[in-house]
Amino acid sequence: MISTADLFDERGDEVASLALQLHDLGGRVIFDGPIRTVRCHRDNALVKQILATPGEGAVLVVDGGGSLESALVGDLIAASAVAHGWAGIVVHGAIRDRAVIATLPLGVKALGSNPRRSAKSGVGEVDVPVVIAGVRFTPGHHLWADADGILIEQ
């Protein structure tokens, strides 16, 4: 994969750069794929459900509203994502089980971590456009991530 810096130089305004500084928490720092989305607040039932379906190299963008009060992804959900062929997960919120997730062949970027579990009610929306830090993530558009950050096809 081409670096995000080189990709930005090549494509310019065709891509948006996420200025929000996320931590690289998965076993892969470099990943890319078509975007899928979940919007939820302190409830990860939809995240678990989606990551248990064939990912086919996609990246799940989870808009948790920036909440660090409870984790939206843990080791079992991340392992399910690997087993189902997902390229990565971007979480505008917290994860847990960082040590285990760091060993998985999965890209994971998040604001941070919290050992607290989230609710499991299934409240939220799937495959809707989400805006994080002023950048629109549209299902089906492409996302590229590496140590420098995230670029999104516009």
C-alpha positions as CSV (number, residue, x, y, z in Angstrom):
1,M,0.0,0.0,0.0
2,I,1.2,3.5,-0.8
3,S,1.8,5.7,2.3
4,T,-1.0,8.1,3.2
5,A,1.5,11.0,2.8
6,D,2.3,9.9,-0.8
7,L,-1.4,9.2,-1.5
8,F,-2.3,12.7,-0.3
9,D,0.4,14.2,-2.5
10,E,-0.9,12.2,-5.5
11,R,-4.6,12.7,-5.0
12,G,-4.9,16.0,-3.1
13,D,-8.5,17.2,-2.8
14,E,-9.9,13.8,-3.8
15,V,-9.2,12.6,-0.3
16,A,-9.9,14.1,3.2
17,S,-7.4,13.9,6.0
18,L,-8.7,13.1,9.5
19,A,-6.9,15.6,11.8
20,L,-8.1,13.8,15.0
21,Q,-5.2,12.0,16.6
22,L,-6.0,8.4,17.1
23,H,-3.8,5.7,18.7
24,D,-2.7,2.7,16.7
25,L,-3.8,-0.2,18.9
26,G,-4.1,-3.2,16.6
27,G,-1.4,-5.6,15.3
28,R,-1.4,-3.8,12.0
29,V,-0.7,-0.1,11.6
30,I,-1.2,0.0,7.8
31,F,-4.6,-1.0,6.5
32,D,-7.2,0.1,4.0
33,G,-10.6,-0.9,2.6
34,P,-14.1,0.2,1.8
35,I,-15.9,1.9,4.6
36,R,-18.8,0.4,6.7
37,T,-20.2,2.4,9.6
38,V,-21.9,2.1,12.9
39,R,-23.1,5.1,15.0
40,C,-23.7,4.2,18.6
41,H,-23.2,5.6,22.1
42,R,-21.9,3.4,24.8
43,D,-23.6,0.3,23.2
44,N,-21.6,-2.1,21.1
45,A,-24.2,-4.7,20.2
46,L,-24.3,-3.5,16.5
47,V,-20.5,-3.4,16.4
48,K,-20.4,-7.0,17.5
49,Q,-23.1,-8.0,15.0
50,I,-21.5,-6.3,12.0
51,L,-18.0,-7.6,12.7
52,A,-19.4,-11.2,12.9
53,T,-20.3,-10.9,9.2
54,P,-18.0,-11.3,6.2
55,G,-15.8,-8.1,6.1
56,E,-14.2,-8.8,2.7
57,G,-11.4,-6.4,3.5
58,A,-13.6,-3.6,4.7
59,V,-12.9,-1.1,7.5
60,L,-15.6,-0.5,10.2
61,V,-15.8,3.1,11.3
62,V,-17.5,3.3,14.7
63,D,-18.8,6.7,15.7
64,G,-19.1,6.5,19.5
65,G,-19.4,10.2,19.8
66,G,-15.9,10.4,21.2
67,S,-17.0,8.9,24.5
68,L,-14.3,7.3,26.6
69,E,-16.7,6.1,29.3
70,S,-17.0,2.5,28.1
71,A,-15.3,0.3,25.4
72,L,-17.0,-0.3,22.1
73,V,-14.5,-3.0,21.0
74,G,-12.8,-5.7,23.1
75,D,-10.6,-8.7,22.3
76,L,-13.5,-11.1,21.4
77,I,-15.1,-8.7,19.0
78,A,-11.7,-7.9,17.4
79,A,-10.9,-11.6,17.1
80,S,-14.3,-12.0,15.3
81,A,-13.3,-9.2,12.9
82,V,-10.1,-11.1,12.1
83,A,-11.9,-14.4,11.6
84,H,-14.4,-12.7,9.3
85,G,-11.9,-10.9,7.0
86,W,-12.1,-7.3,8.2
87,A,-9.1,-5.1,7.4
88,G,-9.5,-2.7,10.4
89,I,-11.7,-0.8,12.8
90,V,-11.6,2.9,13.5
91,V,-13.3,3.9,16.8
92,H,-14.3,7.4,17.7
93,G,-14.3,6.2,21.3
94,A,-12.6,3.6,23.5
95,I,-11.6,0.0,23.2
96,R,-10.5,-2.5,25.9
97,D,-8.2,-5.5,26.0
98,R,-5.4,-3.5,24.4
99,A,-2.7,-6.1,25.0
100,V,-4.6,-8.8,23.2
101,I,-5.8,-6.6,20.4
102,A,-2.2,-5.5,19.8
103,T,-1.3,-9.1,18.9
104,L,-4.1,-9.5,16.3
105,P,-3.5,-9.0,12.5
106,L,-6.0,-6.2,12.4
107,G,-5.8,-2.4,12.1
108,V,-7.3,-0.7,15.1
109,K,-7.3,3.0,15.7
110,A,-9.1,4.5,18.6
111,L,-9.1,7.5,21.0
112,G,-8.0,5.3,23.9
113,S,-9.1,2.5,26.2
114,N,-11.3,1.9,29.2
115,P,-11.9,-1.6,30.8
116,R,-15.6,-0.8,31.4
117,R,-18.1,-2.7,29.2
118,S,-20.7,-1.0,27.1
119,A,-24.4,-1.7,27.0
120,K,-25.7,-4.4,24.7
121,S,-29.1,-3.1,23.7
122,G,-28.4,-2.7,20.0
123,V,-29.2,1.0,19.9
124,G,-27.6,2.8,17.0
125,E,-27.4,3.0,13.2
126,V,-25.6,0.9,10.6
127,D,-24.1,2.0,7.2
128,V,-25.1,5.7,7.5
129,P,-22.7,8.5,6.7
130,V,-21.0,9.7,9.9
131,V,-19.0,12.9,10.5
132,I,-16.0,12.7,12.9
133,A,-13.9,15.8,13.5
134,G,-15.4,17.5,10.5
135,V,-14.7,14.6,8.1
136,R,-17.5,12.6,6.4
137,F,-17.2,8.8,6.3
138,T,-19.5,7.5,3.7
139,P,-20.2,3.8,3.4
140,G,-18.6,2.3,0.3
141,H,-16.0,5.0,0.0
142,H,-12.3,4.0,0.6
143,L,-10.3,4.6,3.7
144,W,-6.5,4.4,4.0
145,A,-4.6,4.3,7.4
146,D,-1.0,4.2,8.5
147,A,1.2,5.6,11.2
148,D,0.7,9.2,9.8
149,G,-3.1,9.0,10.0
150,I,-6.2,8.4,8.0
151,L,-7.3,9.5,4.5
152,I,-10.9,9.1,3.2
153,E,-12.0,9.1,-0.4
154,Q,-14.4,12.0,-0.9
